[in-house]
Amino acid sequence: MQRGLVHAGLCPVNAIDVDERTGAKVVIDEACVGCKLCVIACPFGTIFYDKQTDRAAKCDLCAGDPACAHACPTDAITIADVDRETTVIKNFANRVYRKYTWDDDALVGGILLGPTAAMTGANDVGMLKGLIQTGVRLGPWKTYLNENPIDLRRVYVASGAAEKLLESNLLMGRASVGGGFRFPSLPALRKRSSHHDTLLAGRAP
């Protein structure tokens, strides 16, 4: 175990260590006094206070084989090698934290934290997910994102990730198939007017 990392430095009794095998921060139950300083300090909300034990508690990655990753039906949770190149931006004054994890010039992971307006207004979470899911190579746009880590939208559009997503099911990343909701052999319910042809042609008759 290695002591004194991240919020572990705030623990007055040195009850937080890092498991050298899994890399997970772990709480030493025998040492924890339940002061909750780590719960308050953790910017990711990964440590919580357990009322039943009167101790801090957190995920220990199930000794390196997380059960949640196996149980998730949509592959939304995965465990991956974290010994990769990363880009990190911290702006605690504006409550913004971003971390991008790279495999060469492709994004393979990310963490976005910040105010609701900053996270959902620009749909950054969805764009980051699309870049990761498609595995598109960003080329020179990797340099741009490293220099402008808040501007995901420009990188997402330039990468062609949206077009690539159209080829797959958005939840599972598998090839899209028809849902069986269309019945082309059935006649139209009513006769289409001349306006329909105008709409399709894009010009007035």
C-alpha angles and dihedrals in degrees: 000000000000119000134210105040128143112325089356086084089067095054107109092205100039092244096148121078137164120244104230092206099053102018090231121141108237133194117230101222094198091057102037115103096188096245092145095220091127091050090055095043100047108101092198100052092235096132121066137176116252109211093195095058097027087228139108115260138187143164113288094190090251091275090306099314107082113207091208091063091055094044099048108106095203100045089243090139121057136162116226142170106278095192091101139114112282139190115210131186122185124187106161092170088067093031093244126144126166131174125182122191119207140204100193102302097340125092113237101168145005148178122211121187127170148096116327093248092054093048103043105023092071094030090234092156092057094046093049090050090051093051091050096043095050095041091215117179110242099197109181090001088073088067090048092051091048089054094040106029093167094058100079093143096067091048092047093052094044093049095060090231092139092057091048091050090059088068094060143048106266094222102044104021091233130131113289118248131185116273094218094242097120125081107189093174093064117093120246114270092233138009114272117239127229088259089070091060090047090053093051094044093047094222139079117261 
